[in-house]
Amino acid sequence: MVTLAQLLAVFPQLAADAALPAAPIPVDAIAVDSRRCAPGVLFVAVRGAAADGHAHLAAAAAAGCAAVLIEADAPAPAGVPVLRAAGTRPWPARLAREIAGRPDAELCAVGVTGTNGKTTTAFLLRRLLERCAGPCGLLGTILYETGSRPVPAPLTTPDGPTLYGLLAEMRAHGRRAVALEVSSHALDQGRTADLALDAAVMTNLSRDHLDYHADLDDYLRAKARILELLRGDRRGKPPGVAVLNADEAAFDGLDTGGLRVVRYAAGRRPGASADLSVQAADLSRGGTRLRLDWRGERLDLESRLVGRFNVENLTAALAAGLALGFAPSDCLDALAAAEQVPGRMESFDLPSGATAVVDYAHTPDALAAVLQSCRELTPRRLVTVFGCGGDRDRGKRPLMGAVAARLADATWITSDNPRGEEPVSICDQIADGFRAETSRRSTACRLEPDRAAAIRGALAEAGDGDTVVIAGKGHEDYQLVGDRRLDLDDRRLVRDWIAEVARDV
């Protein structure tokens, strides 16, 4: 617990409207929701896209909160100490970090951002950090793991108070390190403010979240804010290292002034200059073998992960470990032992001799990467089942349809969290892109808004040597339809279908 006076001493940017009472005012939590206010809670009023916390100041005060923090130009509520800041968005995280005792300063913290590959890279880094730094926590799209029982993740990157609370849990459970995914939304909204990273990995940049970001340049600017988490006077540790994908041209102009930078390349961009580069790759259904060059030293990496796009994920994780100064042999051993990530190129053998692959790919580039990877390992037909999210970036729908037309032999267009939109309308927009693609490989395109029916139909038609790629949801076990959250798990659907076929034999 800290007091309000102590917080004001630490953060001179905050100004109190009036002198504080003589008696100390304890603060043991931060809230941005007035319904979570109580004595000891400091309420931060944040102006968001859908709501403004300043509209709930009276409710926060009535609940007995310790104080409120408001924008510099906002009217003050009565009956509660008032603090002001020029922009309150980053302050829930900053204040929560201080109350939690700066737990990130005591952890080897590696953050991963990028359009694709965050989850797999973070899972790989967890195993690498466990081997090289000690017990490691994980925060990301699939789960939060602090040292107690893992819990499903409601957000890729949690809000600031939750984030620092989870890091404090890790410290209490004896964790020495943490691997965490850092989303563009979190960086833009200040959820990770003051987070002290030892390394920041930037994997790639392609179209996604343009329902939130104005354009790709705005999206890149948000992603690049992760580099700010490597600097700062209040870190409690030396500056961190930026680990950048040299194959990504968009990263060439990033402001890395004053930072140590390690670049890696998997060969996607010929001629890219990198500290760690892939020299040869052997891909099979059993895994991946890489020969790499690390500043003139040959390294050989074996992994159970499958697919060409995982070459980049493996190289990113290895580059981060080497950038942190860990022994190459320890890094290689850790990555060799790393398990398959749930819902990421997760493979199932079908009774027909075909293979089903469930993956989270939900952007044009990610879908293309999965289909290209599976094409290399598929002796016969490549079939895909996918959809696009409702109330999200509509511009990517025809682009994903075109990807499927170009790279798959047969396509089933279906639903993927339609939310408030009509599923058939979304499918039609995807199909427009499919039909417009001139270099079309797919001769068959079916629209089946019922995702379970589409998956079962594709599995039933698959023959020996075929691969069915079920893309978009990966580890998710639900379908968002209107305001309902329905049970739906692509992996369970595949397992159940296999079991039904086996019973009928």
C-alpha positions as CSV (number, residue, x, y, z in Angstrom):
1,M,0.0,0.0,0.0
2,V,1.1,3.6,-0.7
3,T,-0.4,6.9,0.2
4,L,-1.8,9.6,-2.1
5,A,1.0,12.0,-1.0
6,Q,3.6,9.4,-1.9
7,L,2.2,9.0,-5.4
8,L,2.2,12.8,-5.9
9,A,5.9,12.9,-4.8
10,V,6.8,10.2,-7.3
11,F,4.8,11.8,-10.1
12,P,5.3,15.6,-10.1
13,Q,3.3,15.7,-13.4
14,L,0.1,15.2,-11.3
15,A,-1.4,18.2,-9.6
16,A,-3.8,18.3,-6.7
17,D,-6.7,20.8,-6.8
18,A,-6.2,21.5,-3.1
19,A,-3.9,20.6,-0.3
20,L,-4.3,17.1,0.9
21,P,-5.7,16.3,4.4
22,A,-3.1,15.9,7.2
23,A,-4.0,12.3,7.7
24,P,-2.4,9.9,5.1
25,I,-4.8,8.7,2.4
26,P,-4.0,5.1,1.6
27,V,-4.2,3.9,-2.0
28,D,-4.1,0.2,-2.7
29,A,-5.8,-0.1,-6.1
30,I,-6.5,1.7,-9.3
31,A,-9.9,1.6,-11.1
32,V,-11.2,3.0,-14.4
33,D,-14.7,1.6,-13.8
34,S,-16.6,3.5,-11.1
35,R,-18.4,0.3,-10.1
36,R,-15.1,-1.1,-8.8
37,C,-14.6,1.9,-6.5
38,A,-14.3,1.6,-2.8
39,P,-12.2,3.1,0.0
40,G,-8.5,2.8,-0.9
41,V,-9.2,2.9,-4.7
42,L,-8.0,5.8,-6.9
43,F,-10.4,6.3,-9.8
44,V,-8.9,7.4,-13.1
45,A,-11.3,9.0,-15.5
46,V,-10.4,8.1,-19.0
47,R,-11.9,9.4,-22.2
48,G,-12.5,6.4,-24.5
49,A,-14.1,5.8,-27.9
50,A,-17.3,4.5,-26.4
51,A,-17.5,6.1,-22.9
52,D,-16.0,8.9,-20.8
53,G,-15.0,8.1,-17.3
54,H,-15.6,11.7,-16.3
55,A,-19.4,11.0,-16.5
56,H,-19.0,8.6,-13.6
57,L,-17.0,10.8,-11.2
58,A,-20.0,11.3,-8.8
59,A,-20.5,7.6,-8.6
60,A,-16.8,7.0,-7.8
61,A,-16.9,9.6,-5.1
62,A,-20.2,8.2,-3.6
63,A,-18.5,4.8,-3.4
64,G,-15.8,6.3,-1.1
65,C,-12.8,6.2,-3.4
66,A,-9.6,7.6,-2.1
67,A,-9.3,10.2,-4.9
68,V,-10.0,10.8,-8.6
69,L,-7.6,11.7,-11.4
70,I,-9.2,13.7,-14.2
71,E,-8.1,15.6,-17.3
72,A,-6.7,19.1,-16.8
73,D,-9.7,20.7,-18.4
74,A,-12.4,18.6,-16.6
75,P,-14.8,20.0,-14.0
76,A,-14.0,18.7,-10.5
77,P,-16.5,16.6,-8.5
78,A,-17.3,17.4,-4.9
79,G,-16.4,15.5,-1.8
80,V,-13.2,13.8,-2.9
81,P,-9.5,14.7,-3.4
82,V,-9.0,15.7,-7.1
83,L,-5.8,15.1,-9.1
84,R,-5.3,16.4,-12.6
85,A,-3.1,15.3,-15.6
86,A,-2.6,16.4,-19.1
87,G,-4.0,13.2,-20.6
88,T,-5.2,10.4,-18.2
89,R,-4.9,7.4,-20.6
90,P,-1.5,6.1,-19.4
91,W,-2.0,6.8,-15.8
92,P,-4.0,3.7,-14.7
93,A,-0.9,1.7,-15.7
94,R,1.7,4.1,-14.3
95,L,0.0,4.3,-10.9
96,A,-0.7,0.6,-10.8
97,R,2.9,-0.2,-11.4
98,E,3.9,2.0,-8.4
99,I,1.3,0.5,-6.1
100,A,2.4,-3.0,-7.1
101,G,6.1,-2.2,-6.3
102,R,7.4,-2.1,-9.9
103,P,7.4,-5.9,-10.3
104,D,8.6,-5.7,-13.9
105,A,11.9,-4.3,-12.7
106,E,12.5,-7.6,-11.0
107,L,11.7,-9.8,-14.0
108,C,13.5,-10.5,-17.2
109,A,10.7,-9.2,-19.4
110,V,10.4,-9.8,-23.2
111,G,7.6,-8.3,-25.1
112,V,6.5,-9.3,-28.6
113,T,4.5,-7.2,-31.0
114,G,3.6,-7.6,-34.7
115,T,0.6,-8.5,-36.9
116,N,1.3,-12.3,-37.0
117,G,3.4,-14.7,-34.9
118,K,3.1,-13.0,-31.5
119,T,1.5,-16.0,-29.8
120,T,3.9,-18.6,-31.1
121,T,6.9,-16.4,-30.5
122,A,5.8,-15.7,-27.0
123,F,5.3,-19.4,-26.2
124,L,8.8,-20.2,-27.6
125,L,10.3,-17.4,-25.5
126,R,8.6,-18.7,-22.4
127,R,10.5,-22.0,-22.8
128,L,13.7,-20.2,-23.7
129,L,13.5,-17.9,-20.7
130,E,12.7,-20.9,-18.4
131,R,15.9,-22.6,-19.6
132,C,18.1,-19.5,-19.5
133,A,16.6,-17.1,-16.8
134,G,14.5,-19.2,-14.5
135,P,10.8,-19.8,-13.9
136,C,8.8,-17.8,-16.5
137,G,5.3,-16.4,-16.7
138,L,3.3,-15.9,-19.9
139,L,0.7,-13.2,-20.9
140,G,-0.9,-13.5,-24.3
141,T,-3.8,-14.2,-26.5
142,I,-4.4,-17.8,-25.3
143,L,-3.8,-17.6,-21.5
144,Y,-2.2,-15.8,-18.6
145,E,0.2,-18.0,-16.6
146,T,1.6,-16.4,-13.4
147,G,2.8,-19.5,-11.5
148,S,-0.6,-20.4,-10.2
149,R,-3.3,-22.1,-12.3
150,P,-3.3,-20.7,-15.9
151,V,-6.4,-18.8,-16.8
152,P,-7.9,-18.0,-20.3
153,A,-7.0,-14.6,-21.6
154,P,-9.8,-12.1,-22.1
155,L,-7.4,-9.7,-23.9
156,T,-4.1,-10.3,-25.6
157,T,-2.6,-7.5,-23.4
158,P,-4.6,-6.7,-20.2
159,D,-5.4,-3.2,-18.9
160,G,-2.7,-1.5,-16.9
161,P,-3.9,-2.3,-13.4
162,T,-4.5,-6.0,-14.3
163,L,-1.1,-6.2,-16.1
164,Y,0.9,-5.0,-13.1
165,G,-1.3,-7.1,-10.8
166,L,-0.4,-10.2,-12.8
167,L,3.3,-9.3,-12.8
168,A,3.2,-8.9,-9.0
169,E,1.6,-12.4,-8.9
170,M,4.5,-13.7,-10.9
171,R,7.0,-12.2,-8.5
172,A,5.2,-13.6,-5.5
173,H,5.2,-17.1,-7.1
174,G,9.0,-16.9,-7.7
175,R,8.9,-16.2,-11.4
176,R,12.1,-14.7,-12.7
177,A,11.0,-13.8,-16.2
178,V,7.9,-13.1,-18.3
179,A,7.1,-13.4,-22.0
180,L,4.2,-11.3,-23.1
181,E,2.4,-10.3,-26.2
182,V,1.9,-6.6,-26.6
183,S,-0.9,-5.6,-28.9
184,S,-1.2,-2.4,-30.9
185,H,-4.4,-1.5,-29.0
186,A,-2.5,-1.8,-25.7
187,L,0.3,0.3,-26.9
188,D,-2.0,3.0,-28.3
189,Q,-4.2,3.1,-25.2
190,G,-1.3,3.3,-22.7
191,R,-2.0,-0.1,-21.0
192,T,1.7,-0.9,-20.9
193,A,2.8,2.6,-19.8
194,D,6.2,2.5,-17.9
195,L,6.6,-1.3,-18.5
196,A,10.3,-2.0,-18.3
197,L,11.2,-4.5,-21.1
198,D,14.6,-6.2,-21.4
199,A,13.9,-7.0,-25.0
200,A,11.2,-6.0,-27.5
201,V,10.6,-8.2,-30.5
202,M,8.8,-6.8,-33.6
203,T,7.8,-9.7,-35.8
204,N,6.1,-8.2,-38.9
205,L,3.5,-5.7,-40.1
206,S,0.6,-6.4,-42.5
207,R,-3.1,-5.4,-42.7
208,D,-5.1,-5.9,-39.5
209,H,-7.2,-3.8,-37.1
210,L,-7.9,-1.1,-39.6
211,D,-11.3,-0.7,-38.0
212,Y,-9.3,0.8,-35.1
213,H,-6.2,2.3,-36.7
214,A,-6.6,5.0,-39.4
215,D,-4.2,3.3,-41.8
216,L,-1.1,1.1,-42.0
217,D,1.1,4.1,-41.0
218,D,-0.9,4.7,-37.9
219,Y,-0.8,0.9,-37.1
220,L,3.0,1.0,-37.5
221,R,3.3,4.0,-35.2
222,A,1.3,2.2,-32.5
223,K,3.4,-1.0,-32.9
224,A,6.7,1.1,-32.7
225,R,5.7,2.4,-29.3
226,I,7.0,-0.9,-27.9
227,L,10.5,0.6,-28.3
228,E,9.7,3.3,-25.7
229,L,9.4,0.4,-23.2
230,L,13.1,-0.2,-23.6
231,R,14.0,3.3,-22.4
232,G,13.1,5.5,-19.4
233,D,14.5,6.8,-16.1
234,R,12.1,4.8,-13.9
235,R,12.9,1.4,-15.3
236,G,15.0,0.1,-12.4
237,K,17.2,-1.8,-14.9
238,P,19.5,-1.0,-17.8
239,P,18.0,-0.1,-21.3
240,G,16.7,-3.0,-23.2
241,V,17.4,-4.3,-26.7
242,A,15.3,-4.1,-29.8
243,V,14.9,-7.3,-31.8
244,L,13.7,-6.5,-35.3
245,N,12.7,-8.6,-38.3
246,A,15.1,-7.4,-41.1
247,D,12.8,-9.0,-43.6
248,E,10.1,-6.4,-42.8
249,A,10.8,-3.3,-44.9
250,A,8.4,-1.3,-42.8
251,F,10.8,-1.5,-39.8
252,D,13.8,0.1,-41.7
253,G,12.9,3.6,-40.6
254,L,12.0,3.0,-37.0
255,D,13.6,5.4,-34.5
256,T,15.9,3.2,-32.5
257,G,18.2,6.0,-31.3
258,G,20.2,5.1,-28.2
259,L,19.1,1.5,-28.3
260,R,21.0,-1.7,-29.0
261,V,19.4,-3.4,-32.0
262,V,19.6,-7.1,-33.0
263,R,18.1,-7.9,-36.4
264,Y,17.1,-11.3,-37.7
265,A,16.2,-12.6,-41.1
266,A,14.5,-15.8,-42.3
267,G,15.0,-15.1,-46.0
268,R,11.7,-13.5,-46.9
269,R,13.5,-10.4,-48.1
270,P,16.6,-11.2,-50.2
271,G,19.7,-9.2,-49.2
272,A,18.4,-8.1,-45.8
273,S,21.3,-7.4,-43.4
274,A,20.9,-9.2,-40.1
275,D,22.8,-10.4,-37.1
276,L,21.0,-13.8,-37.2
277,S,20.0,-15.2,-40.5
278,V,18.6,-18.5,-41.8
279,Q,21.0,-20.1,-44.3
280,A,19.0,-23.3,-44.9
281,A,15.6,-24.8,-43.9
282,D,14.4,-28.4,-44.0
283,L,10.6,-28.6,-43.5
284,S,8.6,-31.7,-43.0
285,R,5.4,-32.9,-41.3
286,G,7.6,-34.0,-38.4
287,G,9.1,-30.6,-37.8
288,T,11.6,-28.0,-38.9
289,R,15.4,-28.0,-39.1
290,L,17.3,-24.8,-39.6
291,R,20.9,-23.8,-40.3
292,L,21.6,-20.3,-39.1
293,D,24.4,-17.8,-39.0
294,W,24.9,-15.8,-35.8
295,R,27.5,-13.1,-36.5
296,G,29.7,-15.7,-38.3
297,E,28.9,-18.6,-36.0
298,R,26.9,-21.6,-37.4
299,L,23.9,-22.7,-35.3
300,D,21.7,-25.7,-36.0
301,L,18.2,-25.6,-34.7
302,E,15.6,-28.5,-34.6
303,S,12.0,-27.9,-33.7
304,R,8.7,-29.8,-33.6
305,L,6.9,-26.8,-35.0
306,V,5.6,-27.3,-38.6
307,G,5.3,-24.8,-41.4
308,R,7.5,-22.3,-43.3
309,F,6.1,-19.3,-41.4
310,N,7.3,-20.9,-38.1
311,V,10.8,-20.4,-39.5
312,E,10.3,-16.7,-38.7
313,N,8.9,-17.4,-35.3
314,L,11.7,-19.7,-34.3
315,T,14.3,-17.2,-35.6
316,A,12.7,-14.3,-33.7
317,A,12.7,-16.2,-30.4
318,L,16.3,-17.4,-30.9
319,A,17.4,-13.8,-31.8
320,A,15.8,-12.5,-28.6
321,G,17.7,-15.1,-26.5
322,L,21.0,-14.3,-28.2
323,A,20.4,-10.6,-27.8
324,L,19.9,-11.0,-24.1
325,G,23.3,-12.7,-23.9
326,F,22.1,-16.3,-23.3
327,A,24.3,-19.2,-24.4
328,P,23.5,-20.3,-27.9
329,S,23.4,-24.0,-26.9
330,D,20.9,-23.3,-24.1
331,C,18.7,-21.3,-26.5
332,L,18.8,-24.1,-29.1
333,D,18.0,-26.8,-26.6
334,A,15.0,-24.8,-25.2
335,L,13.5,-24.3,-28.7
336,A,14.0,-27.9,-29.6
337,A,11.9,-28.9,-26.6
338,A,9.2,-26.3,-27.1
339,E,5.8,-27.8,-27.7
340,Q,3.2,-27.1,-30.4
341,V,1.1,-24.0,-29.5
342,P,-2.7,-24.7,-29.1
343,G,-4.6,-23.7,-32.2
344,R,-1.5,-22.8,-34.2
345,M,-0.9,-25.2,-37.1
346,E,-2.5,-27.9,-34.9
347,S,-2.7,-31.0,-37.0
348,F,-5.2,-33.9,-36.9
349,D,-4.9,-37.2,-38.9
350,L,-8.3,-38.1,-40.5
351,P,-9.5,-41.6,-41.1
352,S,-9.5,-41.0,-44.9
353,G,-5.7,-40.4,-44.9
354,A,-6.2,-36.7,-45.1
355,T,-4.9,-34.1,-42.6
356,A,-6.8,-31.3,-40.9
357,V,-5.0,-28.2,-39.7
358,V,-6.5,-25.7,-37.3
359,D,-4.9,-22.3,-37.2
360,Y,-5.6,-18.8,-35.9
361,A,-4.8,-17.1,-39.2
362,H,-7.3,-14.3,-39.6
363,T,-5.5,-11.8,-41.8
364,P,-4.7,-12.0,-45.5
365,D,-1.0,-12.4,-44.9
366,A,-1.5,-15.0,-42.2
367,L,-3.9,-17.0,-44.3
368,A,-1.5,-16.9,-47.2
369,A,1.4,-18.1,-45.0
370,V,-0.6,-21.0,-43.6
371,L,-1.8,-22.1,-47.0
372,Q,1.7,-21.8,-48.5
373,S,3.2,-23.8,-45.7
374,C,0.6,-26.5,-46.0
375,R,0.9,-26.6,-49.8
376,E,4.6,-27.7,-49.3
377,L,3.5,-30.6,-47.2
378,T,0.3,-31.7,-49.1
379,P,0.6,-34.3,-51.9
380,R,-2.9,-33.8,-53.2
381,R,-5.6,-31.2,-52.7
382,L,-5.5,-28.2,-50.3
383,V,-8.9,-27.2,-49.0
384,T,-9.6,-24.2,-46.7
385,V,-12.4,-23.2,-44.4
386,F,-12.5,-19.7,-43.1
387,G,-14.5,-16.5,-42.5
388,C,-14.0,-12.9,-41.4
389,G,-15.1,-11.2,-38.2
390,G,-18.2,-9.0,-38.0
391,D,-17.9,-5.4,-36.9
392,R,-14.3,-5.4,-37.8
393,D,-12.1,-4.3,-40.8
394,R,-14.3,-4.9,-43.8
395,G,-11.6,-4.1,-46.3
396,K,-9.7,-7.4,-45.6
397,R,-12.7,-9.6,-46.5
398,P,-12.2,-9.6,-50.3
399,L,-8.5,-9.7,-49.8
400,M,-8.8,-13.0,-47.9
401,G,-11.2,-14.4,-50.5
402,A,-8.6,-13.6,-53.2
403,V,-5.9,-15.4,-51.1
404,A,-8.0,-18.5,-50.9
405,A,-8.8,-18.4,-54.6
406,R,-5.1,-18.1,-55.4
407,L,-3.6,-20.7,-53.0
408,A,-6.3,-23.4,-52.2
409,D,-7.8,-26.0,-54.5
410,A,-11.2,-25.7,-52.8
411,T,-12.7,-23.1,-50.5
412,W,-15.5,-23.1,-47.9
413,I,-16.5,-19.6,-46.9
414,T,-18.2,-19.5,-43.5
415,S,-18.7,-17.4,-40.3
416,D,-16.1,-16.3,-37.8
417,N,-17.5,-14.2,-35.0
418,P,-20.1,-12.4,-37.1
419,R,-21.1,-10.3,-34.0
420,G,-23.7,-7.7,-35.1
421,E,-23.5,-8.3,-38.8
422,E,-25.5,-10.7,-41.0
423,P,-23.3,-13.8,-41.6
424,V,-24.4,-14.2,-45.2
425,S,-23.5,-10.6,-46.0
426,I,-19.9,-11.2,-44.7
427,C,-19.6,-14.4,-46.7
428,D,-20.7,-12.6,-49.8
429,Q,-18.1,-9.9,-49.4
430,I,-15.4,-12.6,-49.0
431,A,-16.7,-14.3,-52.1
432,D,-16.5,-11.1,-54.1
433,G,-12.8,-11.2,-53.6
434,F,-12.6,-14.9,-54.5
435,R,-14.5,-14.3,-57.8
436,A,-12.4,-11.3,-58.7
437,E,-9.1,-13.0,-58.4
438,T,-7.8,-13.6,-61.9
439,S,-5.0,-16.1,-61.0
440,R,-7.5,-18.4,-59.4
441,R,-6.4,-21.9,-58.4
442,S,-9.6,-22.8,-56.5
443,T,-12.3,-24.1,-58.8
444,A,-14.8,-24.6,-56.0
445,C,-16.1,-22.0,-53.6
446,R,-19.0,-22.8,-51.3
447,L,-20.8,-20.4,-48.9
448,E,-21.9,-22.1,-45.7
449,P,-22.5,-19.6,-42.9
450,D,-22.9,-22.4,-40.3
451,R,-19.3,-22.9,-39.3
452,A,-19.8,-26.4,-37.9
453,A,-21.5,-27.5,-41.1
454,A,-18.8,-26.0,-43.2
455,I,-16.1,-27.8,-41.3
456,R,-17.9,-31.1,-41.3
457,G,-18.6,-30.8,-45.0
458,A,-14.9,-30.1,-45.8
459,L,-13.7,-33.0,-43.7
460,A,-16.2,-35.4,-45.2
461,E,-15.0,-34.6,-48.7
462,A,-11.3,-34.8,-47.9
463,G,-9.4,-37.8,-49.4
464,D,-6.1,-39.5,-48.9
465,G,-3.3,-37.0,-49.2
466,D,-5.5,-33.9,-48.9
467,T,-5.1,-31.2,-46.3
468,V,-8.0,-29.2,-44.8
469,V,-7.0,-25.9,-43.3
470,I,-9.5,-24.6,-40.9
471,A,-8.5,-21.0,-40.3
472,G,-9.4,-18.0,-38.2
473,K,-10.3,-19.2,-34.7
474,G,-7.4,-21.5,-33.6
475,H,-7.6,-21.9,-29.8
476,E,-10.9,-20.0,-29.5
477,D,-13.8,-22.1,-28.1
478,Y,-16.7,-19.7,-28.9
479,Q,-18.6,-18.0,-31.7
480,L,-19.8,-14.4,-31.2
481,V,-23.3,-14.0,-32.8
482,G,-25.1,-10.8,-32.0
483,D,-24.8,-10.3,-28.3
484,R,-24.5,-14.1,-27.6
485,R,-21.3,-16.1,-27.0
486,L,-22.0,-19.6,-28.3
487,D,-19.9,-22.7,-27.7
488,L,-17.8,-23.5,-30.8
489,D,-14.3,-25.0,-30.9
490,D,-12.8,-25.9,-34.3
491,R,-10.5,-28.5,-32.7
492,R,-13.3,-30.2,-30.8
493,L,-15.4,-30.3,-34.0
494,V,-12.6,-32.1,-35.8
495,R,-12.0,-34.6,-32.9
496,D,-15.8,-35.3,-32.6
497,W,-16.0,-35.8,-36.4
498,I,-13.1,-38.3,-36.3
499,A,-14.7,-40.2,-33.4
500,E,-18.0,-40.4,-35.3
501,V,-16.4,-41.8,-38.4
502,A,-14.5,-44.3,-36.3
503,R,-17.7,-45.5,-34.7
504,D,-19.4,-45.9,-38.0
505,V,-16.6,-48.1,-39.4
